[in-house]
Amino acid sequence: MKKLQLFLILATTMLLASCAGDSSLPLVFRNYEKNANAQGPEGVPASLELTLPIPIGEGEQQTNVANAIKELISRSSLAEEIGAPEGETLEAIGENFFERFRKGVSKGELETLCVYHLQIISPYRNAQCAVLEVSDGVYGNGGPRESVWIVRLSDGRMMTPQEVSTMTRDDLIQLAQQYANEQEKEDISLNLEDFWLWPIAEQCKIKAQTGTHFYHDFVVPTESVLPYLTNEGKKLFGLDSTGLIEDNK
């Protein structure tokens, strides 16, 4: 009986240890969201909108994606205007932005009657990668600029579109003609500037930029983009031999 109890204890310990270091477990995020308003010396208002995904737990994957998010913050228009972010954690960086924003507006150092905006969200992640959608800018009209980044969790590298897909502008326009609505088809055909894609389950989401602040989102079957994905792209999105992937959102 004692041998059986000892075996069960050892087995449980080994299982917990293996789970703690299991890189196949998908990441989990919680959102840090904050909005602030401030007034300049002449009473003119400005606002700050901030959303950051915070990886829950500890480990190499969490550290890698957190470092990628910090890099995106440092590249943002928000950092250009308010100043380089300070703080070891993403929460500390967020709090630092708010203090700088309030002080900068009240002292007349930051422009008023505009919105200071940075939103980073993670709509998809699996054991190999996390997709980060970034929307940032300082604007009074129009809108923020948008981009999509695919972070390889093994080393935290933000992959270039060419490393993930061989799809060209003409390829994207052809897909839009098949799967986008009529208004999107015309706009994308005439004004396409940039695009990003990532497969989610049997569908691949595509974001197409057609102007400084104009974007279209539409989906296509994963099998339609499979021929354009590089081996690295297939690996990042966990594609199996059938061209379908497991959705670990």
N, C-alpha and C positions, 0 to 999 in steps of 0.2 A: 504493500500500500504506500509506504514511504517512497519507494522507487518511482511509483506511478505519479505521486504528487510532485516529486523532484523533476520528473520528465515534463510534466505539464507546465511547471514554473519556467523551466529552461526554454520550452517551446514558445511560451507566451513572450518571454523576454526577447528571443530571436526574432519573432514576428514583429514586435513593436520596433525593434532596432532596424529591421529591414524596411518597415513602412516609413520610419523617420528619414531614411536616406534614399527613398524611392523616388527617382527623378521622373517616373512615369505619371506621378500624381499631378493632375492639372492644378494650376495656380488658382487662388481665390483672391479677389480684390474687395476692398470696401472703398467707397468714394469719399474723398475729402471735398466738401462743397461749401463755398462761402461767397456771400455777396456783401459789398460795402458801399456806402455812399459818403461823400465828403463835399465840402464847399470851399471854394477858393476865397481869397481875401475880399473879393467884391460880391460874394454870395452866389457865384455861378457854380452849379453842381457838377460832379463827375462821379462815375460809378466804376466799381471793379467787380468782375465776375471770374471766379476761379473754381475749377474742378480738376482734381487729381486722383488717379487710381492708386490706392495704397496696397501693395501686396501683403497679404496676411501670413504670418509665420516667419520662420527663419530658415536659411539654407542658401545654396548657391544660386538657384533659380530666382528666388526672391531678391537676392542682392543684385543679380545681373539685370533684371527688369527694372528695379528701382534706379540703378545707375543710368539705364537708358532713358528713363523718364526725367531724371535730373539733367541729362544732356539736352533733351528736347526743351526743357524749361529754360536752360541757359541760352538756347538759340532763338527763343521766342521774342516777339515784339514787346511783350510785357517786360522781359528782362532788359531789353534795349532801352526802354523808356524809364522804367522805375529803378533799374540797376541790377547787377548780377545777383542771383539768389544766394542767400547765406543760410547755413544750417546743415546739420548732418542728416536729418531725417526729412522726408517729404512734408510731414506736418509742420516741422520747424521752418522749412522754406516757405510754405504757405503763409504761416503767421508773420514771417518777416516781410513778405510782400505787402500784407495788409498794413503793417505799421509804417512802412516806407510810403505806401500810397497815401494814407491819411496825412502824414506829415508833409509830403511833397505837394499835395493839393492845397492844404491850409497855408503853406508858405509861398504859394504861387510858383513853385518849381515845376509842377506838372500841368499840362494843358487841361482845361475844364470844358464842360459841355461836350463830353465824349465818353465812350465806354472803353475801359481797359479790360481786355478779355483774354483768358487762356483756359481752354477746356481740353483735357486729355482723358479719353475713355478707352476701355479695352472691351470691344464687343465680342471678341473671340480669343480663346487660348486653348492649347492642348499641351501635350507633354513636350513638344518640340519648339513651339513658338507662341508669342503673344502678339496680337494685332493692336496697335495703338492709333486711334484716330485723334488728330490734333487740329484744333480750331483756335487761332489766335490773331490778335490784332488790336490796334488802338484806333477807334473810328468814331465819327460823328454821324455818318450815313454809309450806305453800302453794306458792308459786313466784314467779318474776319476772313482771313485766308485759311484754307484747310489743306491737310495732307494726311497720308496714311503711312505708317511705318510698321514693318514686320521685324520683331526682335527675336533673334535666335537665342533660346534660353540656355543653351550649353555654354555660351561665352558672352552673352549680352550684346552681340553685334547687331546693329540695325542694318538689315539687308537692303541692297539696292534693288530696284525693280528688275534690272537685267539678270540678277542672280536668281530670281524667283521665276521669271517668265520671259519668253522671247516675243511676246505679243507686240505688234507694231501699232501705230496710229490707224493704219488702214484696216488691220485685223479688228481693232476695237470698233471702228465705224461699221464694219460688216455685221458684227454681233449686235450692235445697237439697232441696225435695220431690221433684225430678226426679233429682238426681244424688248426694245424700249417702246414707249408710247409715241404717238405721232409727233407731238411737240418736241419730245426729247430727240427723236430721230433727226429732225431737221436741224436743231440746234447743235447736236453733236457732229453731224456731217459738215456743217459750215464753220463751226467755231471751236472745235476740240483743241484744247491746249495741253492737257495732261490727264492721266487716268491712273487708277490703282485698282487692284483686284485681290480678293482672297476667297477661297472656297469655304463654305459652311454647309456641312452635311451634303445633300445631293445638289445643292445650289451654290453658285459662286456669286458673291456680291461684287459689283463694279461701281466705283465712284468716278464720274467723268467731270473734269473741269472745262467749262466753256467760256470763261471770262474771269476777271479779277475776283469777283465774289459770286460767281454762278456755278452751281454744281448739280449734277443729276446722279441719283442712285437707282440702279436697276439690277435685276438678277438674271442669270442665265444658268442652264443646266451645267453641272460640273463637267460632264462629258464633253461639252463644247469647248472648254478651255484646257482640257487635259493635254491635247497635242502641243500647247504653247508652254506648259510648265516645264521647267528644267528639272533635273534629277534632285537638285537641292530643294526646289519648290515642292516637289512631290513628297520629299522626306519631311519638310517642315509642316505640311498639312496632313501627314499621315495617310496618304493615298495608298489604297491596296490595289490588287491586280484588276479589280473591277472598275476602278476609277471612282469609287465612293469612299467617303471618309467618315470616321466616327466624330460625332458632334459632342465636344467636351465643353461647350460654352458654360 
